[in-house]
Amino acid sequence: MCFSSKDARDSGDTPPRPVHLSQTASKGKSSYSPPQAQLPQQQPAEQSDAYASPPGPPPSHTARPANNNYAPPAGPPPGHSSHPDAASSSNDYAPPPGPPPGYDGSSGSGDYAPPPGPPPGKGQEKVHDWESAVPDNSLLPPPPNLFAGWDRSPTNNATEDEAEQGKAWCFQYPINTAMNVQNNKATAEAIKHFNFNLQVPSTYQGKFEKRGHGTWVGDTKKRSTDSCIVSFPPLYAANLHSSQPGRPFTAYYEVHIARDNRKEVSLAMGFAAMPYPHFRLPGWHRGSLAVHGDDGHRYVNDTWGGKELIDGNYRLKPGGKYGIGMTFSRKDGAGYGPAPDTIDVEVFFTDNGRIVAKWDLHEEIDAEQDLPVTGLEGDYDLSAAIGTFDAVKFEVHLNPEQWAYQEMKTQKLAEMRS
């Protein structure tokens, strides 16, 4: 292989001569002297051809000192002392000097040491009496059946068309406070002395007549249609009875079933705000409530099957004397102004002079079945409402002198004579 160029040969330069070796007698060894002239292969760089390698070692192959970019920094690692005794303990992760916090060197002390003395209850004869701490709930009364609404009555049911007619009638004739009687002397005297009249609708089939002061007798025909008898003036007048806080007012009346009535009592008794559809039983539509004798259920704006008044076996019976009342108690709303919830309303039902059921009008209701109680909260007048269907014999007593509930009888007679 030739490292010289063609230009160098053409210039007439002669190659250097060979160098003769010379031997000396110094210490019996030969010495070698390198030639002084430049070898043919070591031509100047400007005489090399285009394919000659560049001078020097290949790139990135130069000799590096020991402290290059990848060499560790000088000195010991961070936090590592050069002292041989501190190498094992004086680093970044070494524990602080001294004992742990709260440790005084004695056995069992410190933040997590157990409290002094024996464990609670150990060595003591008295044991925790859990039976005294937890009362026996078997002695408590059963919770109210708030969501026991029936989809249908277990005895008699009106047709769907009749129910839709009643809803349409109520939509056409809504209740309003403009129908409330005025607070005048004539109205107050009529209510105070129980001078009520009962209005019989055209759908009523049978006999109905007045027998004395505040007493009426009725006898309907077999398979007669639904009808609703209402009182006037109303038993509760909003403009007269809801204006004095601290003085509750109770509207109450009774219905006595004839002894020779058939076993099923086809009668409903309750209250209704006017106007009310005369061809529907009370308790089925807005602004009304009632207890129905055939199934023993209470209805409050309920076109379905009502709720049990007492239990599934309770029914009105022939010869029974039944009463229904509503007590209105106005709260002291001084400084807050009038509001619909300023009157508490409690409904109660009597059987032969004894209260057998009562409930708060604003009790918890089922949002899917129960409808509002608007009209029964004390803002509207409420009349006695007696519903009849099929055959039933009965007496309506608005005069307290004929009531079986003696406590209410005494109270009302005292109000009348005061």
Secondary structure, 3 states (H helix, E strand, C coil): CCCCCHHHHHCCCCCCCCCCCCCCCHHHCCCCCCCCCCCCCCCCHHHCCCCCCCCCCCCCCCCCCCCCCCCCCCCCCCCCCCCCCCCCCCCCCCCCCCCCCCCCCCCCCCCCCCCCCCCCCCCCCCCCCHHHHCCCHHHCCCCCCCCCCCCCCCCCCCCHHHHHHHHHHHHHCCCCHHHCCCCCHHHHHHHHCCCCEEECCCCCCEEEEEEECCEEEEEECCCCCCEEEEEECCCECHHHHCCCCCCCEEEEEEEEECCCCCCCCCEEEEEECCCCCCCCCCCCCCCEEEEECCCCEEEECCCCCCEECCCCCCCCCCCCEEEEEEEEEECCCCCCCCCHHHEEEEEEEEECCEEEEEEECCCCCCCCCCCCCCCCCCCCCEEEEEEECCCCEEEEECCHHHCCCHHHHHHHHHHHHC
